[in-house]
């Protein structure tokens, strides 16, 4: 088997990295998992006892998520859910909800 010339190998690597560019809908897709409790696009059902996330302040939302993750904020399931996401994923989710009207 012949070896790839270095220039060909580098161009293949460059192509592979651009082919796996970030999904522009990733924040929305990750946030969809929150819909069961917090409503579609973060619009909770009034009177259901859940916070609406749509239009919430991103920094405050990230702080709440960090507090759930650390156990500083009591929760039934949020402390477990937040541990299932990376910091970058939580940031995408918060960004998505902050942009909702």
C-alpha positions as CSV (number, residue, x, y, z in Angstrom):
1,X,0.0,0.0,0.0
2,X,1.4,3.4,-0.9
3,X,1.6,6.2,1.6
4,X,-0.3,9.4,1.1
5,X,1.8,12.4,0.2
6,X,1.8,14.9,3.1
7,X,-0.1,17.5,1.1
8,X,-2.9,15.1,0.3
9,X,-3.2,14.0,3.9
10,X,-3.4,17.7,5.1
11,X,-6.0,18.5,2.5
12,X,-8.1,15.5,3.6
13,X,-7.9,16.6,7.2
14,X,-8.9,20.1,6.3
15,X,-11.9,18.8,4.4
16,X,-12.9,16.5,7.3
17,X,-12.9,19.4,9.8
18,X,-15.1,21.6,7.6
19,X,-17.5,18.8,6.9
20,X,-18.2,18.5,10.6
21,X,-18.9,22.1,11.1
22,X,-21.2,23.0,14.1
23,X,-24.9,22.3,13.6
24,X,-26.7,25.7,13.6
25,X,-29.7,24.0,15.2
26,X,-27.8,22.2,18.0
27,X,-29.0,24.6,20.7
28,X,-32.6,24.2,19.6
29,X,-32.3,20.4,19.4
30,X,-30.7,20.2,22.9
31,X,-33.4,22.5,24.3
32,X,-36.1,20.3,22.9
33,X,-35.4,17.9,25.7
34,X,-36.7,20.5,28.2
35,X,-40.1,20.8,26.5
36,X,-41.8,18.1,28.6
37,X,-41.6,20.3,31.7
38,X,-40.9,23.8,30.5
39,X,-43.2,23.8,27.4
40,X,-42.5,24.1,23.6
41,X,-39.8,26.6,22.9
42,X,-39.7,27.4,26.7
43,X,-43.3,28.6,27.0
44,X,-44.5,26.7,30.1
45,X,-48.2,26.1,30.6
46,X,-49.6,28.8,32.9
47,X,-50.5,27.4,36.4
48,X,-48.4,24.2,35.9
49,X,-45.8,25.3,38.4
50,X,-42.9,25.3,35.9
51,X,-40.8,28.3,35.0
52,X,-41.0,29.6,31.4
53,X,-37.6,29.7,29.9
54,X,-38.4,31.7,26.8
55,X,-36.8,35.1,26.9
56,X,-35.1,34.5,30.2
57,X,-31.8,36.2,31.0
58,X,-29.0,33.9,29.7
59,X,-26.6,34.7,32.6
60,X,-29.2,34.0,35.2
61,X,-30.2,30.8,33.5
62,X,-26.6,29.6,33.3
63,X,-26.2,30.4,37.0
64,X,-29.4,28.4,37.9
65,X,-28.1,25.5,35.9
66,X,-24.8,25.6,37.6
67,X,-26.5,25.8,41.0
68,X,-28.6,22.7,40.1
69,X,-25.5,20.9,39.0
70,X,-23.6,21.6,42.2
71,X,-26.6,20.9,44.4
72,X,-26.7,24.5,45.7
73,X,-30.3,24.8,44.3
74,X,-32.7,22.1,45.4
75,X,-34.5,20.2,42.7
76,X,-36.4,17.0,42.0
77,X,-34.6,16.1,38.7
78,X,-32.7,19.2,37.5
79,X,-29.6,18.3,39.4
80,X,-29.4,15.0,37.5
81,X,-30.4,16.5,34.1
82,X,-27.8,19.3,34.2
83,X,-25.0,16.7,34.9
84,X,-25.9,15.1,31.6
85,X,-24.8,18.1,29.6
86,X,-21.4,19.7,29.0
87,X,-20.9,23.4,29.9
88,X,-20.9,24.2,26.1
89,X,-24.2,22.4,25.7
90,X,-25.8,24.2,28.6
91,X,-24.6,27.5,27.1
92,X,-26.2,26.5,23.7
93,X,-29.5,25.7,25.5
94,X,-29.4,29.0,27.5
95,X,-28.6,31.0,24.3
96,X,-31.5,29.4,22.5
97,X,-34.0,30.1,25.3
98,X,-32.8,33.6,25.8
99,X,-33.5,34.3,22.1
100,X,-37.1,33.1,22.3
101,X,-40.0,35.5,22.5
